[in-house]
């Protein structure tokens, strides 16, 4: 990915809805166009964060499983308000 990540949050062990709530809180503090990388261990976080982006207007840049760590990575670009 060519986008530089502005901020990242690591959420090991947190289950739904916590990854969404933590991502929402982090995005609220960021400037429009900034990117947030969310690392989670909850497999449901990938579809949940994708739905969150569709519902809120944030742009989903990446959603994948990191084979080397078993974590799930979602990268989100904050929408303009």
Residue pairs with C-beta under 8 A, 6 or more apart in sequence:
1 61
1 62
1 75
3 35
3 61
3 75
3 77
4 35
5 35
5 36
5 37
5 75
6 30
6 31
6 34
6 35
6 36
7 26
7 30
7 34
7 35
7 36
7 37
8 36
8 37
8 38
8 39
9 22
9 23
9 26
9 36
9 37
9 38
9 39
10 39
11 18
11 19
11 22
11 38
11 39
11 40
11 41
11 42
11 45
12 39
12 40
12 41
12 71
13 41
14 22
14 40
14 41
14 42
15 42
15 44
16 42
16 44
16 45
16 48
17 48
19 38
19 40
19 42
19 45
19 48
19 49
20 45
20 48
20 49
20 52
22 38
23 36
23 38
23 49
23 52
23 74
23 76
24 52
24 56
26 36
27 36
27 58
27 76
27 78
30 36
30 78
31 78
32 78
32 79
32 80
32 81
33 77
33 78
33 80
34 77
34 78
35 61
35 75
35 76
35 77
35 78
36 75
36 76
36 77
36 78
37 73
37 74
37 75
38 45
38 49
38 73
38 74
38 75
38 76
39 66
39 71
39 72
39 73
40 71
40 72
40 74
41 70
41 71
41 72
42 72
43 72
45 72
45 74
46 63
46 64
46 65
46 72
46 74
49 60
49 63
49 74
49 76
50 60
50 63
50 74
52 58
53 59
53 60
53 76
54 60
56 79
57 79
58 76
58 77
58 78
58 79
59 76
59 77
59 79
60 74
60 75
60 76
61 75
61 76
61 77
62 73
62 74
62 75
63 72
63 73
63 74
63 75
64 72
64 73
65 71
65 72
65 73
66 72
66 73
